[in-house]
Amino acid sequence: MTTGTFEPAADIFRERRALVLDELGDAVMVLPAAADACRRGADPSPYRPDSEFFYLTGFTEPGSVLVLRGFAESSRCVLFVRPRDATAELWGGKRLGPEAACERLGADACHPLQELGQELGTLLEGASHVFFRLGSDPWVDRLVRGALAHARTRGARKGTGPRGVVDPGGILDEMRLRKDAGEVESLRNAAALTVAGHRALAGELRPGVGEWELQAAVEAVFRRHGGSTPAYPSIVASGANACVLHYAENRRRARSGELVLVDAAAELGHYCADVTRTYPVDGRFTPEQLAVYEIVDQARAVAVAAAAPGVSVGSVHGAACAVLADGLASLGVLARPGGVAEESAALRRFFPHQTSHWLGLDTHDVGDYTVDGRSRPLGEGMVLTVEPGLYFHEDAEGSAARFAGIGIRIEDDVLVTASGVENLTAELPTEAGVVEGLAGGR
């Protein structure tokens, strides 16, 4: 298994910043890196930089702030970072400091973080508006608001100065939606590590195993091979817990004859995988479980095959829904769909979520799914999940009652290429017979 963390060259961040500066025109963008966080008292929590800030800098120290000035002739890229401090570094680790950060990151200027308050107003002068996400950082939020108020007072005489705030996603979301070669490599590595984790978890399956034990098995592989953290809180849902879409307790013991739905993935090099598999606890699907499982897996396969450049993300969802609706009809649970399957309220009882979301620096990555009132066409470099599922709650009645307590989701990560798609998680099998063989290491 090759899962080494991909370290992008500094040039890629300079190139991204240059694109943003061109898009900014006479505006300014202010991006905080996210402040350091403490779980309780002074105990630090694991730190992760803000994805937008990381995308443009590759810098991972807490509390930093990037200012990009599209209108300026000089000091167009300005960084504010924590200064060197021997005492603070004794407790929290070495800091790069302004001088070294400026050289390494290729900024035009770099200042100690505490100078942001006195410098920001000047840096914003002459800008038409500010790209900044209000509420992203309370301290920087106050400074931006203060700079706007200052500019409003002084700008009234000259007709200059920022008069409004715009979401940075207006520029960055479209850039981040299409992954470059380095990002694709990072996503492949995260996917490979996730596959290894799922295989290890499957080998621990047995009646009586704790959901928390399975969580430990999959996450141990992530950490052992360089994953900084799970990409999201791992879901290990046995029995009817699998019908809770965002189940998070992981405290129950799995029983013989049940399924375990595992939605768990690694984050590696700040890029996220997102994978779900559903396993039989004792290595054999019951007839009812198998019937539902094969419908979901067929929906997954059809949806993956439907994804291609120019095909809308809504069409991928529609392809999955059509298979699920037909499958439920074959089980006698639903009538044959007479219209568009994804619009069926009856289907939504058993499949209440979308088939896909974008994937990248965030598990639910940025990018609009609808453009100009239409479902967005897929394009080369986009990465999305394909995750159909069927969920029969314990109180299911009528023709669905024999499937009560069965929850199945199967999820792959898919890269759109120039000619089709690449399934990044294809090495983790989904065929029912092979999945049975994985369970308990059989």
KAFENTA-V606725 format. One record per residue. RES is the residue in one small letter. OMEGA is omega in degrees with one decimal (* if undefined). Layout:
# KAFENTA-V606725
((RES & OMEGA) (RES & OMEGA))
This chain:
# KAFENTA-V606725
((m & 176.9) (t & -177.6) (t & -177.9) (g & 179.6) (t & 177.3) (f & 179.4) (e & -178.1) (p & 175.1) (a & -178.5) (a & -177.7) (d & -176.7) (i & 178.7) (f & 174.9) (r & 179.7) (e & 179.0) (r & 179.0) (r & 178.9) (a & 177.8) (l & 179.2) (v & 179.6) (l & 177.1) (d & -178.9) (e & -176.0) (l & -175.9) (g & -178.2) (d & 179.9) (a & 178.2) (v & 172.3) (m & 178.5) (v & -177.3) (l & 172.6) (p & -179.0) (a & -172.5) (a & -178.6) (a & 173.1) (d & -176.7) (a & 176.8) (c & 179.8) (r & -178.0) (r & -178.6) (g & -178.0) (a & -178.4) (d & -175.7) (p & 170.2) (s & 175.8) (p & -174.7) (y & 172.9) (r & -179.0) (p & 173.1) (d & -173.9) (s & 179.5) (e & 178.9) (f & -179.9) (f & -177.8) (y & -177.4) (l & -176.6) (t & -170.6) (g & -175.3) (f & -172.2) (t & 177.9) (e & -178.9) (p & 167.9) (g & -177.5) (s & 179.2) (v & 177.7) (l & 175.5) (v & 177.3) (l & -173.6) (r & -175.5) (g & -174.2) (f & -168.6) (a & 175.1) (e & 176.8) (s & -178.0) (s & 179.9) (r & 178.3) (c & -175.1) (v & 179.7) (l & 170.9) (f & -176.7) (v & 178.9) (r & 178.6) (p & 172.1) (r & -177.5) (d & -173.1) (a & -178.2) (t & 179.5) (a & -178.9) (e & 175.0) (l & -177.4) (w & -170.9) (g & 178.9) (g & -174.2) (k & 175.2) (r & 179.1) (l & -179.3) (g & -174.1) (p & -174.6) (e & -179.3) (a & 179.4) (a & 179.9) (c & -178.6) (e & -175.2) (r & -173.6) (l & 176.8) (g & 177.2) (a & 176.0) (d & 178.8) (a & 179.7) (c & -175.6) (h & 171.4) (p & -174.2) (l & -176.5) (q & 178.7) (e & -177.7) (l & -177.2) (g & -177.5) (q & -176.3) (e & -169.4) (l & -179.8) (g & 179.0) (t & -179.0) (l & -178.9) (l & -179.0) (e & -179.3) (g & 178.7) (a & 178.0) (s & 177.6) (h & -174.7) (v & 170.1) (f & -176.8) (f & 179.6) (r & -179.6) (l & -179.6) (g & -177.7) (s & 179.1) (d & -173.5) (p & -177.7) (w & 179.7) (v & 177.0) (d & 179.7) (r & -179.1) (l & 178.6) (v & 178.4) (r & 179.0) (g & 178.6) (a & 177.4) (l & 178.8) (a & 178.4) (h & -179.3) (a & -180.0) (r & -179.9) (t & -176.6) (r & -175.6) (g & -178.9) (a & -180.0) (r & -173.4) (k & -176.6) (g & -179.7) (t & 176.5) (g & -177.4) (p & -178.7) (r & -178.0) (g & -179.1) (v & -178.3) (v & 178.8) (d & 178.3) (p & 179.2) (g & 177.7) (g & 176.1) (i & -169.1) (l & -175.9) (d & -179.0) (e & 176.9) (m & -175.4) (r & -176.9) (l & 179.2) (r & -174.4) (k & 175.1) (d & -173.8) (a & 179.5) (g & 178.3) (e & 178.1) (v & 178.0) (e & 177.4) (s & 179.1) (l & 175.4) (r & 179.8) (n & 178.2) (a & 178.9) (a & 179.5) (a & 178.8) (l & 178.5) (t & 177.5) (v & 179.0) (a & 178.6) (g & 178.9) (h & 178.6) (r & 178.1) (a & 178.2) (l & -178.5) (a & 179.1) (g & 179.9) (e & -176.1) (l & 176.8) (r & 175.6) (p & 179.0) (g & -179.8) (v & 179.1) (g & 175.5) (e & -179.3) (w & 177.5) (e & 177.0) (l & 175.5) (q & 179.6) (a & -178.4) (a & -177.7) (v & -177.5) (e & 176.5) (a & 177.9) (v & 178.2) (f & -176.6) (r & -176.7) (r & -175.9) (h & 168.7) (g & 176.0) (g & -177.5) (s & -175.7) (t & 167.8) (p & -178.7) (a & 179.1) (y & 178.7) (p & -175.0) (s & 175.1) (i & 174.0) (v & -166.5) (a & 180.0) (s & 177.6) (g & -177.4) (a & 175.6) (n & -179.6) (a & 178.5) (c & 174.8) (v & -167.1) (l & 179.8) (h & 176.7) (y & -174.3) (a & -173.3) (e & 179.9) (n & -176.3) (r & -172.9) (r & 172.2) (r & 179.7) (a & -177.7) (r & 177.0) (s & 179.0) (g & -178.7) (e & 171.2) (l & 170.1) (v & 174.8) (l & -177.5) (v & 175.8) (d & -173.8) (a & -178.1) (a & -177.9) (a & 164.1) (e & -177.4) (l & -177.7) (g & 179.3) (h & 178.5) (y & -167.2) (c & 163.8) (a & 177.4) (d & -171.1) (v & 174.1) (t & 170.4) (r & 178.5) (t & -172.2) (y & 170.8) (p & -173.7) (v & -176.0) (d & 170.5) (g & 178.6) (r & 172.2) (f & 169.0) (t & 178.8) (p & 179.6) (e & 178.6) (q & -177.9) (l & 179.8) (a & 179.5) (v & -177.6) (y & -175.7) (e & 174.9) (i & -178.9) (v & -179.1) (d & 175.5) (q & 177.9) (a & 177.1) (r & -177.4) (a & 180.0) (v & -179.8) (a & 176.6) (v & -179.8) (a & -178.7) (a & -176.9) (a & 179.4) (a & 176.9) (p & 179.4) (g & 176.5) (v & -177.7) (s & 177.1) (v & 175.6) (g & 177.9) (s & 175.6) (v & 177.0) (h & -179.8) (g & 179.2) (a & 177.8) (a & -178.4) (c & -179.4) (a & 178.9) (v & -179.8) (l & -179.5) (a & 177.9) (d & -179.9) (g & 178.0) (l & 176.5) (a & 179.4) (s & 176.8) (l & -178.3) (g & -177.8) (v & 179.1) (l & 169.0) (a & 177.3) (r & -177.6) (p & 178.9) (g & -178.5) (g & 179.5) (v & -170.3) (a & -175.0) (e & 179.0) (e & -175.8) (s & 176.1) (a & 179.4) (a & 178.3) (l & -177.6) (r & 173.9) (r & -175.6) (f & 179.1) (f & -169.7) (p & -175.8) (h & 177.7) (q & 179.9) (t & -170.1) (s & 164.2) (h & 179.3) (w & -177.1) (l & 179.4) (g & 176.2) (l & 174.4) (d & -179.5) (t & 169.9) (h & -170.0) (d & -173.4) (v & 177.5) (g & 179.2) (d & 176.4) (y & 179.2) (t & 179.5) (v & -179.2) (d & 176.1) (g & -179.6) (r & 176.2) (s & -173.8) (r & 171.9) (p & 175.9) (l & 179.3) (g & -178.4) (e & 179.0) (g & 175.6) (m & 177.7) (v & -177.3) (l & 173.6) (t & 168.3) (v & -169.3) (e & 173.5) (p & 178.1) (g & 172.2) (l & -173.3) (y & 179.6) (f & -175.8) (h & -175.5) (e & -178.7) (d & 178.3) (a & -174.9) (e & 174.9) (g & -176.5) (s & 178.9) (a & -172.1) (a & -177.1) (r & 177.4) (f & -175.1) (a & 178.9) (g & 178.7) (i & 174.4) (g & -176.1) (i & 171.9) (r & 177.5) (i & -170.2) (e & 174.0) (d & 176.1) (d & -168.5) (v & 175.0) (l & 175.5) (v & -179.7) (t & -179.3) (a & -173.9) (s & -176.7) (g & 177.8) (v & 170.9) (e & 176.7) (n & -175.0) (l & -176.3) (t & -177.9) (a & -179.1) (e & 175.5) (l & -169.7) (p & 177.1) (t & -179.2) (e & -171.6) (a & -177.8) (g & 179.2) (v & 177.9) (v & 175.5) (e & 179.4) (g & 178.4) (l & -173.0) (a & 179.5) (g & 178.2) (g & -177.2) (r & *))
